[in-house]
């Protein structure tokens, strides 16, 4: 199955830009809608840089041709002919509900609406949807261009054909889909956050340094990246939000360590702020 001809992405931050990049490389037209012109311009630049880096690795890729299929702006009506719209705003329940409601108002009846949430209940988000049968979770991983996995989250009302379509679209991106039913933290966040929280507790207790804790998993268990470096890449604020959501749903075993709360309060958010458990010299 090919990607939809036209894909909408609501939110052009790191995740939204990555999702747009993936669908552009699969041949789709992509529209990113942001909250203001400045953010829309930043999203366009973010995607263009990502495409440029892909072209450096793949000389057959024409950046101009790919970029010509990207549109960015602030007008949601651009989504009216999209076959799929992916919501990629920050991990906040109220923010996502508001964003999804605004997209719902302009979608065609046959379109699929997906949330890129990593922990918020799809059934909760679906309760206010115009057509919950055509709503599901599509949880992409950061960085999207390099990630091999997309977690498809099936709500109680999600139509089986919509799940099958989403699986085919993910495969068209060259990625592997897994399908999970709606449950707290789904599969990936529940497992990944638990490991990350325990690594933070170990650091907090002085068990070992961040690099040695990570080495225990990369060298001892062949994880491609340690849990603390992964947390830096995901964003400590994002991890904190997910942990708080899981603690509400699943209990104190997901209670965030004080070290995580302190670092977020101090603005040490990981790679995006330049400082987390490691120092980052990227943009």
Secondary structure by P-SEA (a helix, b strand, c coil): cccccbbbbccccaaaaaaaaaaaaaccbbbbbcccaaaaaaaaaaaaaaaaaaaaacccccaaaaaaaccccccccccccccbbbbbccccaaaaaaaaaaaaacccccbbbbbcccccccccccccccccccbbbbccccccccccbbbbbbcccccaaaaaaaaaaaaaacbbbbbbcccccccaaaaaaaaaaaaaaaaaaccccaaaaaaaaaccccccccaaaaaaaacaaaaaaaaaaaaacccccccccaaaaaaaaaccccccccccccccccc
